């Protein structure tokens, strides 16, 4: 991807077929639910959610997804949701 080699990028998706495509292209992606992320607290420096919230059925579940994302990264300052 032309990134700094010291950067580690990981991702999740619910769709196993999309996960397989990403894995075939060499990306570290696993199947998971954004309401129960497979990462320990304070794992990442940065979190990016793209096209996620509009797929979640209720406001409560959307807030849970945001909260789950916030727990996964260290400083809780670099969370972007689009």
C-alpha positions in Angstrom: 0.0 0.0 0.0 3.0 2.3 0.0 2.9 2.8 3.8 5.5 3.0 6.4 6.6 -0.6 7.0 6.4 -0.1 10.8 2.6 0.4 10.5 0.5 -2.6 11.2 -3.0 -2.5 9.7 -5.8 -4.9 10.8 -9.5 -5.1 9.8 -12.7 -6.9 10.3 -15.9 -7.5 8.3 -18.9 -9.6 8.9 -19.0 -10.8 5.3 -16.7 -13.9 5.0 -16.4 -13.5 1.2 -15.0 -9.9 1.6 -12.7 -11.2 4.3 -11.4 -13.8 2.0 -10.8 -11.3 -0.8 -8.8 -9.1 1.6 -6.8 -12.0 2.9 -6.0 -13.1 -0.7 -4.6 -9.6 -1.3 -2.4 -9.9 1.7 -4.3 -7.9 4.2 -4.7 -9.0 7.9 -8.5 -9.2 8.1 -10.8 -11.5 10.0 -14.5 -12.1 10.2 -16.0 -10.4 13.3 -18.9 -8.4 14.6 -18.2 -4.7 15.4 -20.3 -5.1 18.6 -17.8 -7.6 19.9 -14.3 -6.8 18.5 -11.7 -9.5 18.8 -9.0 -7.1 20.1 -7.8 -6.3 23.6 -8.4 -2.8 25.0 -5.7 -0.3 24.0 -4.5 -2.3 21.1 -4.3 0.4 18.4 -3.2 4.0 17.9 -5.9 4.8 15.4 -9.4 3.5 14.6 -11.3 4.1 11.3 -14.8 2.8 10.7 -16.0 3.1 7.1 -19.6 2.5 6.1 -20.5 0.7 9.4 -23.1 2.6 11.4 -25.8 2.7 8.8 -25.9 -1.1 8.8 -26.6 -1.3 12.5 -30.3 -1.4 13.3 -30.8 0.7 16.4 -29.2 3.8 18.0 -28.3 1.7 21.1 -26.4 -0.8 19.0 -24.7 2.0 17.1 -23.5 3.5 20.3 -22.3 0.1 21.4 -20.3 -0.2 18.2 -18.7 3.2 18.8 -17.9 2.3 22.4 -16.4 -1.0 21.4 -14.2 0.8 18.8 -13.1 3.4 21.4 -12.0 0.7 23.8 -9.6 -0.8 21.2 -7.3 2.1 20.8 -4.8 3.6 23.1 -5.5 7.3 23.4 -9.1 7.5 22.2 -8.1 10.6 20.2 -7.9 9.2 16.6 -11.3 7.7 16.0 -12.9 8.4 12.7 -16.2 7.2 11.5 -17.5 7.9 8.0 
